[in-house]
Amino acid sequence: MNKSHFLIRYAEIALKGGNLSYFENQLIKNIKISLDKNVEVEKQRKQLLATVPSTLINQSVKKLSQIFGIAWFAQIHQSPSTLEDISKVARKIIGNPKSFAIRASRSDKHLPFTSQDLAIKVGSDVAQSTKAKVDLTNPETNLYISAATHTTYLYTQKISGPGGLPVGTSGKILSLLSGGFDSIAASYLLGKRGAQVDFLHFHVFPNPDKVLDSKIKTIVNTLSNSTLSKKLLLASYTPYQMAILDLANKQVQHELVVFRRLMARVGESIAKEHGYQALVLGDSLGQVASQTMENIVAVDQAVNIPIFRPLIGIDKIDIIDLVKKIGLEKETNLPYKDCCSIVSKSPAIKANLEKITKIEENIKINNITNEIVNQTKTINL
């Protein structure tokens, strides 16, 4: 079977000093999860070398570009580390560009040539064989050459990865996923920092399986290309909906904050049971009425578990741009009954904890929390 090789570079991981091996091992594990468990991944100096069947090249490129922890990668050609051998491979893979540049480096300073020697030799041979001109400023093709003791890698394209840290190196968190731009972006960003992200979704359906016919399934599956998790917990909005039917008109403005505090309570209870260390919300300070400073603080005061808000200082346009980059703009815009959007049309912008606590006592919030937790269904997509 023909095989192809990918050079994989990481950035932040290289700064981990004595913990480097831990992060490398997790990245290797994640690459195998994403590509195939039988893929060969070799540790090298501040880089990895992955070997895959040639039939999986396109699939591997797509998946590697989504794995957190990868700064960039390249499909490479290999050569013995002699000037003649390197030049021969270079001429074979360069194609017929109108202009080119040689970007040469060597990791072994004991090689009998310098990086400049290598660039001059290969550049001269390529120019002679292709009749292309050397252009170091804006070439049609860059030829990268990385010479080591015995083997030299050559490649013409660097493909960007998402960066960040490998999933599984920063704990385990539960993201409250509504299906909107904010919760998608927040989940992605926590995954990028190395957290294992699972998803808790509050739904309005009598049968939770109906969620699987909605955009929520597509969103989780797409996020899993990077987060590597397809665990979705489905919590029913109905017990809360039934409890607030008799709220007085003057209390209605507080029901959204009461519901968001309830979601945090449900999340905290599930987190304790399943070992999650924190919750994730897509709040951006001041973006909507429920995300004022007072209302955010009121939600935090309902629970003891940490609540992470990676979007807290990010503009909406930047959040939308990130979701576009993830590839979920179309799905996010599909119509869907988001619980928060149907709770209250004119929520209070400054939570009154005294009034909120009274409402929670009247509707027996702890009983509602327990009922929802007990009815929550876990699905592995």
VENPEBEL-V318479 format. One line per field, one symbol per residue. ss: DSSP state (@ for helix, = for strand, . for the rest). psi: psi as a letter, one per 40 degrees, with the letter a starting at -180 (. if undefined). burial: 1 if it has 16 or more other C-alpha atoms within 10 Angstrom, else 0. A space follows every 10 residues. Layout:
ss->???
psi->???
burial->???
This chain:
ss->..=======. .@@@@.@@@@ @@@@@@@@@@ @@@@.....= ====..==== ===@@@@@@@ @@@@...... .========= ..@@@@@@@@ @@@.....== ======.... ....@@@@@@ @@@@@@@@@@ ..==...... =======... =====...== ....=..... .=====.... @@@@@@@@@@ @@=..===== ===....@@@ @@@.@@@@@@ @@@@@@@... ======.@@@ @@@.....@@ @@..@@@@@@ @@@@@@@@@@ @@@@...=== ........@@ @.@@@@@@@@ .....===.. .....@@@@@ @@@@@@..@@ @@......@@ @@@....... ..@@@@@@@@ @@..@@@@@@ @@@@@.==== .
psi->hiiihhhhhi cddeeebeed dddddddddd ddddchdehh hhhahfiihh hiideedddd ddddeehheh diiihiiiii gidddddddd ddedagidii ihgiihehee ifiidddddd ddddddddde eiihhedgid hhhhhhhadd ihhhiehhhh ieaaihheef ahihhghdei dddddddddd ddeeihhihh hhieidhded deeaeddddd dddeddeehf hhhhhheddd dddedehide edeedddddd dddddddddd dddefieiih ifhhhedide fidddddddd eeieiihhge edfhiddddd ddddddfedd ddeiiighdd eedhdgiieh hgdddddddd ddegdddddd ddddehhhhh .
burial->0000111111 0011000000 0011011111 1101100010 1000001111 1100001001 1001111111 1111111111 1110011011 1001010011 1111110000 0001100110 1110111000 0111000011 1111111100 0111110100 1111111110 1111111111 1111111111 1111111111 1111000100 1000110111 1111111111 1111111101 0001000000 1111111111 1111111111 1000011111 1111110011 1100110111 0110101111 1100000011 0110010110 1100000111 0011001111 1010010011 0010100110 1110010000 0
